[in-house]
Amino acid sequence: MKLKKVKEFLQITLGATIVAVAVYFFMLPSHVSVGSATALAMMLNTVIPLPVSAINLIMNVGLLVVGYLIIGPEFGIKTVYASILMPLVMGLLEVIFPNFQSITQDPLLDVICYILVVGVGLSLLFSCNASSGGLDIVAKILNKYQRMDLGKAMGLAGMLIAALSAFFYEPKIVVISLIGTYFSGMLVDHFIFGMNIKRRVCILSEKLDDIVQFILHDLHSGATLYEATGAYNGEKRREAVVIVDKMEYRLLMEYLKKTDPKAFVTVIAVNEIHYTPKK
């Protein structure tokens, strides 16, 4: 358990740092307001004499209180760390790289780079049931109570923020911000399910006993056996159903090709599983 906590801590640290880097080096220089609390902080910076990192920290603290009360203490504790770390890293970057200018000198290229980099950071945080704060907390609330995908929830909240940029920036930046927000939500959704996806494998084989033994003792996984009846000749056979991750799936398919190339196998992608593990 301690090793798991340390691993989560390091993953949250890395995720929050990646998000801060994406924001500072790609979003802020071009004023591309890809919907987020940081984008709102960037707009407020034009009227409030505080650094973007400080405004973002204040906003995150307020949303943290809401997230802690609504979502629960586990999410809140992890997110408190990430939400404070992210603005602090941004503040450090403001000191090390003051008045940083766009690397690409093109808002469209900046928003593409931002989406790719921030998607990795947010997926690392969400997979630990954490968040970088801001609109991520709003997305988590919508996910919990409205069963909305995290990427779509972030996109909806982000679109409202991106639309507000019309009061601060030129139309070109507003359009890029809206498009960037839309695709950012899609990419985050892809990263989340790409990390968690499993496969439900259904197997009909003459060597089912050997296959089940491989699943139990080599993959250290479980399986469910069903009696299946063929519609053509009424023959009764057993079918094994197993849920595996990407690595287990590869090993299982290699074993099936070697043990019974004629096995009838169907595979279904599984995005979410709820169960109580055996002790």
N, C-alpha and C positions, 0 to 999 in steps of 0.2 A: 504493500500500500504506500509506503514511504517513497519507494522508487517511482511509483506511478505519479505521486504528487509532485516530485521533483521534475519528472518529465513534462507534466502539464505546465508547471511554473516556467520551465525553459521554453516550451512551445508558445505560451502566452507572451513571454518577453520578446521572442523572435517575431511573433505576429504583430504585436503593437509597434515594434521598431520598424518593421516593413511598411506598415500603414503610415507612420510618421514620415518616413523617407519618401514615400509616394506623394504624399500631400505637399511636402516642402519643395521637392525638386521638380514636380510636374504640374501640380494644380495651382499653387500660389503664384509662380512667376507669370503665368499667362492669364490669371484671373478667371480660369475656367471653373465655373461653380458646379461641378458634378455633385448632385444633391447629397449633402451631408451636413452635420453640425459644424464641421470645419469650414465648409463653404459659406454657411450663414455667418460664422465668426469672421470670415474674410470680408464679407459685405459690411458687417457692423464695424469693422476696423476703419472703414472710410469715414465714420462719424464718431467713433469712440476712440480716444487717444490711448489705446492699450495694444500691446502686441497681439497678433492673432492667436498665439499659443496661450496667452493669459485669458483671453475671451473664451477660447475653446475649453479651457480648464474650468472656468466658472460655469459654463453651460453644462459640461459633463457632470459636475457635482450635483447640479439641480436634477438632471435626468437620472443620475444614479439613485437618488433618494426615491424617485418614482419607481424605478426598476426594482430596487430592493424590496419595496413594499408590495409591489404587484407580482413580480416573478418569483421572488424567494431569496433566501439568504445565500444559497450556494452560488447562484448566478451572480448575485450582488458582490460577494467577496472576490470572486475571480475578476469581475468587471471593474471593481474599484481599482485594483492594481493596474489593469490594462488602460483604463480611462485616465488615470493619473500619469502613468508612464508615457503614453503617447504625446500629450502636450509638453511634458518635460523634455522628451527627445526633440520635439519641434523647437522648444526654447533653446536647447543646446545647439541645434543646427542654425538657429538665428544668430547665435553668438559666433559660431565657427565660420558660417558663410553668410555674412550680412549682405543685404541687398542683392541676393542671388538672382541672376537673370536666367531666362529660359535657355535650356541646352539646345533645343531644336529650333527655337525662334519661330515656331509654328504652333498655334493653339490646338489644331487638330491632331498633330503628332503628339503633343503633350498629353492630351486627353486619352489617346490610345495607350501611351506608356503608363499613364496613371491607372487606367482600368486594369491592365495586365498585372501590374505590381500590387495594387491594393487588393485585387481579387485573391492573390496568394495569402496576403496578410490576414484578411478577414476570414478566409476559410480555415486558417490555422486557429483563429480565436473561436469561431463558432463550433468547431469540432471539439473544443474543450468546454463547451457550454459557457463561453465567455464572450466579451464584446469590447470593442474599442471605445464604447460609450456613444453618446450622441444619438443619431437616428438608428443605430444598431439596436439600442434598447427599445425604441419604438417598434422596430421590425420584430424583435423577440416577443413583444406583447401581442402584436397582431398574429404572430405565428402560434402563440399559446391559446388565444381566445377565439380567433377567427379561422384557425387552421390554414392560414395563408403561407405559401412558401416563403422562406426567408428572403430570397432574392427579389421576389415580387413585392413583398412588404417593404423592403428597402427602396425599391424602385418607386413605389407609390408615394412614400414619404419624401423621397429625394426629389421627385418631380415637382413637388410644391416648393421646395427650397430652390431648385434650379429656375423655376418660373419667376421667383422673386428677384433673380439677377437682372431682370428687365429694368428694374428701377435703379440699377447701379452701373451697368455695362452696356456696350454697343450691341446691336441686334445679332451680329455674327457670333459673338461670345455666348449670347443667350441660346441661340440655336445649337451650337456645339455642346453647351452645357446640358441641354435637354436630351440630345441624342446620346451623349456620354453617360448620363444618368440611367437611361433605359438599358443600354448595353452593359453597364456596370452591374445592374441588378441581375441580368441574365447570366453574366459570367460568375458572379458569386454563387448563384443557384447551381451552376454547373460544377464549380469547385466543391461545394458542400456535398452534393450527391455523388460526385466522382470519387470522393474520399470514403464515403460510407456505403457505396453500392455493394450488394452481395448478389449471389445467383442461386435460384432455386432449380436444382437439377433433378429431373425425373428419369429413372433408368429402368428399362425392361431388358433382362439379359438371362441367358441360360446359365451364366456363372454368377448369379446374383449373390450367393453366399460368400464367395471370395471377394466380391466388390464391397459388400457390407463390412466384412472383416477389415478390408483396407481402410474404409471410412472410419471405423471405430478405433483401430489400433495404429494406423499410420498417420491419418489426418487428425486423429484425436477429436473427432466430431461425432455428431449423432445422426441418426437416420430414422425415417418412419416407413414402415412396410405396409402396403395395401394389396388387397386381392383384386386383380383386374380381370375382366372377361372380354375376350376378343369378339367383336360383333360379327365377323365373317364366319368363324367356325365354332364359336362358343367356348373356345379353349380358355381355361383359367390359368392365370400366371400371376406372379408377384411383382409388384413395382416398388422400388425404393425411391424415396424422396429425401433430399439432403440440401441444406442451406450452407453455402461455402463462400469465402471471400475470394479475392482475385488469385492469390497464391495457391490456395487450396483447390480452386477451380482448375488451374493449370495442371497441378499434380494429378487431380482426379481424371482429367481428360487424357493425360498421358498414360495413366494406368488402364483406362478403358480401351484405348487403342491397342495396347499391348495384350490385354487379357481377353477381350472380346470385341474385335473390330465390327462385329455384326450387331452389337447392342443398339437398341433403339433409345435415343437420348433426346429429351427436350429441355430447353434452358429458358428460364424467365428471369429478368432483372428484378431485384428486390431493393427498394429504396429505404425501407424502414422496417425494423423488427422490434416487437415488444415481448419480452419473456423474462422469467426468473431463472437464472442459472443454477444448476445443481451444485451443491457444496461437496 
